[in-house]
Amino acid sequence: MTTLVFAIVPLLAMTSPDSLPFGPVQESTQQAGPQDKEATQENDAPNQLRTIVLDAGHGGKDPGTHGRYAKEKTINLDLVLLLGRKIKEKHPNVRVIYTRTSDHFVELLERGAIANRNRADLFISIHCNASPSSSRVYGTETYTLGLHRTQSNLDVARRENAVILQEKNYQQTYKGFDPNSPLATIMLANYQHAFIASSINFAEKLEKSFHFNASRKSNGVKQAGFIVLWKTTMPSVLIESGYLTNREEEDYLRSEEGQEEMADAIYKAFARYKEEVEAGE
């Protein structure tokens, strides 16, 4: 009988955005090469960030949450594709891989498996949030895999993990995992232990960038048990880009301006993280 050892990793305190200036990232003037061309590796430094996997949450038969008119799966895909184009434009040597590029269903474990098979250096999963109790709740939040500290964190993880109920043979695939069980969710917390510091580092950069570069309210960096992050073997985050249950935020996330600002904020956090990693900081 295998014994699981759980490690409770304390979430690094996120300093108030107002006290940590996050200036704009200097953007490269390099032009993008063909999107499907294998990225060349001009620098063979061991800490080079070469491959990133972008995951648009939900899709196909799984619409995710929704607002008055917007579906989460559509917003997620729009943001992911826009972000991918920005990365390729500024960093043509970075290999960008998508878990989906159209409106189709991808199982949760397969999303992480795509990142593992391609030996990705970073995994970003983009989602939208919902607050059934109040339409006034708004703002961004970025999650890493870990023990949920509050009921609201648990509720978000439960909603995102419930996708597995639409998968065939999910009982066998996820070894009896019940997305509605708090105890089952705890079992996920230990798997990303080796990458937790880097994941939190990147998550903090994202939340600061949302605040300073997109003027969004940041609800901070959080931890919860997300299956999509469960077995990824690299730094991984799940972004909740806003609440579709909030009218203003739904309109913002569906607008061309809003999507441009959000994708640009994510890109700038990625560029800052990449620079830091490759400098060995």
C-alpha positions as a Markdown table, in Angstrom:
| # | Residue | x | y | z |
|---|---|---|---|---|
| 1 | Met | 0.0 | 0.0 | 0.0 |
| 2 | Thr | 1.5 | 3.3 | -1.1 |
| 3 | Thr | 1.5 | 6.1 | 1.5 |
| 4 | Leu | 1.2 | 9.6 | 0.3 |
| 5 | Val | 3.2 | 12.2 | 2.2 |
| 6 | Phe | 1.6 | 15.7 | 2.1 |
| 7 | Ala | 3.6 | 18.8 | 2.4 |
| 8 | Ile | 1.9 | 22.0 | 3.4 |
| 9 | Val | 3.8 | 24.7 | 1.6 |
| 10 | Pro | 3.1 | 28.1 | 3.0 |
| 11 | Leu | 2.0 | 30.6 | 0.3 |
| 12 | Leu | 4.5 | 33.4 | 0.0 |
| 13 | Ala | 3.0 | 36.6 | 1.2 |
| 14 | Met | 2.1 | 38.9 | -1.7 |
| 15 | Thr | 3.2 | 42.4 | -1.0 |
| 16 | Ser | 0.6 | 45.1 | -1.8 |
| 17 | Pro | 0.9 | 46.1 | -5.5 |
| 18 | Asp | 1.0 | 49.7 | -4.5 |
| 19 | Ser | 4.3 | 49.2 | -2.7 |
| 20 | Leu | 6.1 | 47.3 | -5.5 |
| 21 | Pro | 6.4 | 49.3 | -8.7 |
| 22 | Phe | 6.1 | 47.0 | -11.8 |
| 23 | Gly | 7.1 | 49.1 | -14.7 |
| 24 | Pro | 6.5 | 48.3 | -18.3 |
| 25 | Val | 8.8 | 45.6 | -19.8 |
| 26 | Gln | 11.0 | 46.7 | -22.7 |
| 27 | Glu | 9.7 | 45.0 | -25.8 |
| 28 | Ser | 11.8 | 43.5 | -28.5 |
| 29 | Thr | 11.5 | 44.7 | -32.1 |
| 30 | Gln | 12.0 | 41.3 | -33.6 |
| 31 | Gln | 9.4 | 40.1 | -36.0 |
| 32 | Ala | 7.6 | 36.8 | -35.7 |
| 33 | Gly | 8.5 | 33.8 | -37.9 |
| 34 | Pro | 6.0 | 31.3 | -39.2 |
| 35 | Gln | 3.7 | 30.2 | -36.3 |
| 36 | Asp | 4.2 | 26.5 | -37.0 |
| 37 | Lys | 8.0 | 26.6 | -37.6 |
| 38 | Glu | 10.2 | 24.8 | -35.0 |
| 39 | Ala | 11.8 | 27.5 | -32.8 |
| 40 | Thr | 15.5 | 27.8 | -33.3 |
| 41 | Gln | 17.7 | 27.6 | -30.2 |
| 42 | Glu | 20.5 | 30.2 | -30.6 |
| 43 | Asn | 21.4 | 30.0 | -27.0 |
| 44 | Asp | 22.0 | 26.7 | -25.4 |
| 45 | Ala | 22.3 | 28.0 | -21.8 |
| 46 | Pro | 20.8 | 25.4 | -19.4 |
| 47 | Asn | 18.4 | 27.9 | -17.9 |
| 48 | Gln | 17.0 | 29.1 | -21.2 |
| 49 | Leu | 13.2 | 29.3 | -21.3 |
| 50 | Arg | 12.5 | 27.5 | -24.6 |
| 51 | Thr | 9.0 | 26.1 | -24.5 |
| 52 | Ile | 5.7 | 27.5 | -23.1 |
| 53 | Val | 2.4 | 25.7 | -23.1 |
| 54 | Leu | -0.7 | 27.9 | -23.2 |
| 55 | Asp | -4.0 | 26.3 | -22.0 |
| 56 | Ala | -7.4 | 27.7 | -22.8 |
| 57 | Gly | -9.6 | 26.4 | -20.1 |
| 58 | His | -12.8 | 24.4 | -20.9 |
| 59 | Gly | -14.0 | 24.1 | -24.6 |
| 60 | Gly | -16.4 | 22.1 | -26.7 |
| 61 | Lys | -19.1 | 20.4 | -24.6 |
| 62 | Asp | -17.7 | 22.1 | -21.5 |
| 63 | Pro | -18.5 | 25.9 | -21.7 |
| 64 | Gly | -17.2 | 26.7 | -18.3 |
| 65 | Thr | -18.9 | 29.5 | -16.4 |
| 66 | His | -20.9 | 32.3 | -18.2 |
| 67 | Gly | -22.2 | 35.8 | -17.7 |
| 68 | Arg | -25.2 | 37.4 | -19.3 |
| 69 | Tyr | -24.0 | 36.6 | -22.8 |
| 70 | Ala | -20.3 | 35.6 | -22.6 |
| 71 | Lys | -19.1 | 32.0 | -22.3 |
| 72 | Glu | -15.9 | 31.3 | -20.4 |
| 73 | Lys | -14.5 | 28.9 | -23.0 |
| 74 | Thr | -14.6 | 31.6 | -25.7 |
| 75 | Ile | -12.9 | 34.2 | -23.7 |
| 76 | Asn | -10.2 | 31.8 | -22.5 |
| 77 | Leu | -9.4 | 30.8 | -26.1 |
| 78 | Asp | -9.4 | 34.4 | -27.4 |
| 79 | Leu | -6.9 | 35.4 | -24.6 |
| 80 | Val | -4.7 | 32.4 | -25.1 |
| 81 | Leu | -4.4 | 32.9 | -28.9 |
| 82 | Leu | -3.7 | 36.6 | -28.5 |
| 83 | Leu | -1.1 | 35.9 | -25.8 |
| 84 | Gly | 0.6 | 33.3 | -28.0 |
| 85 | Arg | 0.9 | 35.8 | -30.9 |
| 86 | Lys | 2.5 | 38.4 | -28.6 |
| 87 | Ile | 5.0 | 35.9 | -27.3 |
| 88 | Lys | 6.0 | 34.7 | -30.8 |
| 89 | Glu | 6.2 | 38.3 | -32.1 |
| 90 | Lys | 8.6 | 39.4 | -29.4 |
| 91 | His | 10.4 | 36.0 | -28.8 |
| 92 | Pro | 10.4 | 34.0 | -32.0 |
| 93 | Asn | 12.9 | 31.5 | -30.5 |
| 94 | Val | 10.4 | 30.5 | -27.9 |
| 95 | Arg | 8.3 | 27.5 | -28.8 |
| 96 | Val | 4.6 | 28.2 | -28.1 |
| 97 | Ile | 2.3 | 25.2 | -27.8 |
| 98 | Tyr | -1.5 | 25.3 | -27.3 |
| 99 | Thr | -3.6 | 22.6 | -25.6 |
| 100 | Arg | -6.4 | 23.7 | -27.9 |
| 101 | Thr | -6.7 | 26.3 | -30.8 |
| 102 | Ser | -10.4 | 25.8 | -31.4 |
| 103 | Asp | -13.7 | 25.1 | -29.6 |
| 104 | His | -13.1 | 21.4 | -28.6 |
| 105 | Phe | -13.0 | 19.4 | -25.4 |
| 106 | Val | -9.6 | 18.4 | -24.0 |
| 107 | Glu | -9.4 | 16.3 | -20.8 |
| 108 | Leu | -7.7 | 17.8 | -17.8 |
| 109 | Leu | -4.9 | 15.4 | -17.4 |
| 110 | Glu | -4.2 | 15.6 | -21.2 |
| 111 | Arg | -3.6 | 19.3 | -20.9 |
| 112 | Gly | -0.8 | 18.7 | -18.4 |
| 113 | Ala | 0.5 | 15.7 | -20.4 |
| 114 | Ile | 0.9 | 17.9 | -23.5 |
| 115 | Ala | 3.2 | 20.2 | -21.4 |
| 116 | Asn | 5.2 | 17.2 | -20.1 |
| 117 | Arg | 5.6 | 15.5 | -23.5 |
| 118 | Asn | 7.0 | 18.7 | -25.0 |
| 119 | Arg | 9.2 | 19.3 | -22.0 |
| 120 | Ala | 7.7 | 22.7 | -21.4 |
| 121 | Asp | 9.5 | 25.3 | -19.2 |
| 122 | Leu | 6.2 | 27.0 | -18.2 |
| 123 | Phe | 2.5 | 26.1 | -18.2 |
| 124 | Ile | -0.2 | 28.8 | -18.2 |
| 125 | Ser | -3.9 | 27.9 | -17.9 |
| 126 | Ile | -6.3 | 30.8 | -18.5 |
| 127 | His | -9.9 | 30.8 | -17.0 |
| 128 | Cys | -12.7 | 33.1 | -16.0 |
| 129 | Asn | -14.2 | 33.2 | -12.6 |
| 130 | Ala | -17.8 | 33.4 | -11.2 |
| 131 | Ser | -19.4 | 34.4 | -7.9 |
| 132 | Pro | -22.9 | 32.8 | -7.5 |
| 133 | Ser | -23.4 | 34.8 | -4.2 |
| 134 | Ser | -22.8 | 38.3 | -5.5 |
| 135 | Ser | -22.5 | 40.1 | -8.8 |
| 136 | Arg | -20.3 | 42.7 | -7.2 |
| 137 | Val | -17.3 | 40.5 | -6.8 |
| 138 | Tyr | -14.6 | 41.3 | -9.4 |
| 139 | Gly | -10.8 | 41.2 | -10.0 |
| 140 | Thr | -8.0 | 38.9 | -11.1 |
| 141 | Glu | -6.4 | 36.1 | -9.1 |
| 142 | Thr | -3.7 | 33.6 | -10.0 |
| 143 | Tyr | -3.4 | 30.1 | -8.5 |
| 144 | Thr | -0.6 | 27.7 | -8.0 |
| 145 | Leu | -1.3 | 24.1 | -6.9 |
| 146 | Gly | -1.5 | 23.7 | -3.2 |
| 147 | Leu | -3.7 | 23.4 | -0.2 |
| 148 | His | -6.7 | 25.8 | -0.4 |
| 149 | Arg | -6.6 | 28.1 | 2.5 |
| 150 | Thr | -10.2 | 29.4 | 2.3 |
| 151 | Gln | -13.6 | 28.1 | 1.3 |
| 152 | Ser | -13.6 | 30.4 | -1.7 |
| 153 | Asn | -10.4 | 28.8 | -3.0 |
| 154 | Leu | -11.9 | 25.4 | -2.5 |
| 155 | Asp | -15.1 | 26.5 | -4.4 |
| 156 | Val | -13.0 | 27.7 | -7.4 |
| 157 | Ala | -11.0 | 24.4 | -7.5 |
| 158 | Arg | -14.2 | 22.3 | -7.2 |
| 159 | Arg | -15.8 | 24.2 | -10.1 |
| 160 | Glu | -12.8 | 23.8 | -12.4 |
| 161 | Asn | -12.2 | 20.2 | -11.4 |
| 162 | Ala | -15.8 | 19.2 | -12.0 |
| 163 | Val | -15.0 | 19.1 | -15.7 |
| 164 | Ile | -13.8 | 15.5 | -15.2 |
| 165 | Leu | -17.4 | 14.4 | -14.8 |
| 166 | Gln | -17.8 | 15.0 | -18.5 |
| 167 | Glu | -14.9 | 12.7 | -19.4 |
| 168 | Lys | -15.2 | 9.0 | -20.2 |
| 169 | Asn | -14.0 | 6.6 | -17.5 |
| 170 | Tyr | -13.0 | 9.4 | -15.2 |
| 171 | Gln | -13.1 | 7.2 | -12.2 |
| 172 | Gln | -10.3 | 5.0 | -13.6 |
| 173 | Thr | -8.3 | 7.9 | -15.1 |
| 174 | Tyr | -8.3 | 9.9 | -11.9 |
| 175 | Lys | -8.1 | 6.9 | -9.5 |
| 176 | Gly | -11.4 | 7.6 | -7.8 |
| 177 | Phe | -10.9 | 11.3 | -7.4 |
| 178 | Asp | -14.1 | 13.1 | -6.4 |
| 179 | Pro | -14.1 | 16.8 | -7.4 |
| 180 | Asn | -16.7 | 17.5 | -4.7 |
| 181 | Ser | -14.5 | 16.1 | -1.8 |
| 182 | Pro | -12.3 | 18.5 | 0.1 |
| 183 | Leu | -10.2 | 15.5 | 1.3 |
| 184 | Ala | -9.6 | 14.3 | -2.3 |
| 185 | Thr | -8.5 | 17.8 | -3.3 |
| 186 | Ile | -5.9 | 17.8 | -0.6 |
| 187 | Met | -4.1 | 14.8 | -2.2 |
| 188 | Leu | -3.1 | 17.0 | -5.2 |
| 189 | Ala | -1.1 | 19.5 | -3.1 |
| 190 | Asn | 2.2 | 17.6 | -2.9 |
| 191 | Tyr | 2.8 | 16.9 | -6.6 |
| 192 | Gln | 4.1 | 20.4 | -7.6 |
| 193 | His | 6.3 | 20.7 | -4.6 |
| 194 | Ala | 9.5 | 20.9 | -6.6 |
| 195 | Phe | 8.2 | 23.8 | -8.7 |
| 196 | Ile | 6.2 | 25.7 | -6.1 |
| 197 | Ala | 8.7 | 28.6 | -5.5 |
| 198 | Ser | 9.0 | 29.3 | -9.2 |
| 199 | Ser | 5.2 | 29.0 | -9.7 |
| 200 | Ile | 4.5 | 31.5 | -7.0 |
| 201 | Asn | 7.2 | 33.8 | -8.3 |
| 202 | Phe | 5.6 | 33.9 | -11.7 |
| 203 | Ala | 2.1 | 34.2 | -10.2 |
| 204 | Glu | 3.2 | 37.2 | -8.2 |
| 205 | Lys | 4.5 | 38.8 | -11.4 |
| 206 | Leu | 1.2 | 38.2 | -13.1 |
| 207 | Glu | -0.9 | 39.8 | -10.4 |
| 208 | Lys | 1.4 | 42.8 | -10.2 |
| 209 | Ser | 1.2 | 43.2 | -14.0 |
| 210 | Phe | -2.6 | 43.0 | -14.0 |
| 211 | His | -2.7 | 45.8 | -11.4 |
| 212 | Phe | -0.1 | 48.1 | -13.0 |
| 213 | Asn | -0.4 | 47.3 | -16.7 |
| 214 | Ala | -4.1 | 46.6 | -17.1 |
| 215 | Ser | -5.5 | 48.6 | -14.1 |
| 216 | Arg | -7.3 | 45.6 | -12.8 |
| 217 | Lys | -8.1 | 44.9 | -9.1 |
| 218 | Ser | -5.8 | 42.1 | -8.0 |
| 219 | Asn | -7.2 | 39.6 | -5.5 |
| 220 | Gly | -3.7 | 38.1 | -5.1 |
| 221 | Val | -1.9 | 34.9 | -5.4 |
| 222 | Lys | -3.7 | 31.8 | -4.1 |
| 223 | Gln | -3.3 | 28.1 | -3.8 |
| 224 | Ala | -5.9 | 25.3 | -4.4 |
| 225 | Gly | -6.0 | 21.8 | -5.7 |
| 226 | Phe | -6.5 | 22.0 | -9.5 |
| 227 | Ile | -6.3 | 18.8 | -11.5 |
| 228 | Val | -5.0 | 20.7 | -14.6 |
| 229 | Leu | -1.9 | 21.6 | -12.6 |
| 230 | Trp | -1.6 | 18.2 | -10.9 |
| 231 | Lys | 1.1 | 16.4 | -12.8 |
| 232 | Thr | 2.8 | 19.2 | -14.8 |
| 233 | Thr | 6.5 | 18.9 | -14.3 |
| 234 | Met | 7.4 | 22.5 | -14.6 |
| 235 | Pro | 6.3 | 25.8 | -13.0 |
| 236 | Ser | 2.5 | 26.1 | -13.6 |
| 237 | Val | -0.2 | 28.6 | -12.9 |
| 238 | Leu | -3.9 | 29.0 | -13.4 |
| 239 | Ile | -5.2 | 32.5 | -14.1 |
| 240 | Glu | -8.7 | 33.6 | -13.3 |
| 241 | Ser | -8.9 | 36.7 | -15.5 |
| 242 | Gly | -12.1 | 38.1 | -14.1 |
| 243 | Tyr | -15.7 | 37.5 | -13.0 |
| 244 | Leu | -18.2 | 36.9 | -15.7 |
| 245 | Thr | -20.9 | 37.3 | -13.1 |
| 246 | Asn | -19.9 | 40.9 | -12.8 |
| 247 | Arg | -21.4 | 42.9 | -15.6 |
| 248 | Glu | -18.6 | 45.4 | -16.0 |
| 249 | Glu | -16.0 | 42.7 | -15.9 |
| 250 | Glu | -17.9 | 40.6 | -18.4 |
| 251 | Asp | -18.1 | 43.5 | -20.8 |
| 252 | Tyr | -14.4 | 44.3 | -20.3 |
| 253 | Leu | -13.2 | 40.7 | -21.0 |
| 254 | Arg | -15.4 | 40.5 | -24.1 |
| 255 | Ser | -14.1 | 43.8 | -25.5 |
| 256 | Glu | -11.2 | 44.1 | -27.9 |
| 257 | Glu | -9.6 | 46.6 | -25.6 |
| 258 | Gly | -10.0 | 44.4 | -22.5 |
| 259 | Gln | -8.6 | 41.3 | -24.2 |
| 260 | Glu | -5.6 | 43.3 | -25.6 |
| 261 | Glu | -4.8 | 44.8 | -22.1 |
| 262 | Met | -5.1 | 41.4 | -20.3 |
| 263 | Ala | -3.0 | 39.5 | -22.9 |
| 264 | Asp | -0.4 | 42.3 | -22.8 |
| 265 | Ala | -0.3 | 42.2 | -19.0 |
| 266 | Ile | 0.3 | 38.4 | -19.1 |
| 267 | Tyr | 2.9 | 38.8 | -21.7 |
| 268 | Lys | 4.8 | 41.4 | -19.7 |
| 269 | Ala | 4.8 | 39.2 | -16.7 |
| 270 | Phe | 6.1 | 36.4 | -18.8 |
| 271 | Ala | 8.8 | 38.5 | -20.3 |
| 272 | Arg | 9.9 | 39.6 | -16.8 |
| 273 | Tyr | 9.9 | 36.0 | -15.6 |
| 274 | Lys | 11.9 | 34.8 | -18.6 |
| 275 | Glu | 14.5 | 37.5 | -18.2 |
| 276 | Glu | 14.9 | 36.6 | -14.5 |
| 277 | Val | 15.1 | 32.9 | -15.2 |
| 278 | Glu | 17.7 | 33.2 | -17.9 |
| 279 | Ala | 19.8 | 35.6 | -15.8 |
| 280 | Gly | 19.9 | 32.9 | -13.2 |
| 281 | Glu | 18.4 | 35.1 | -10.5 |
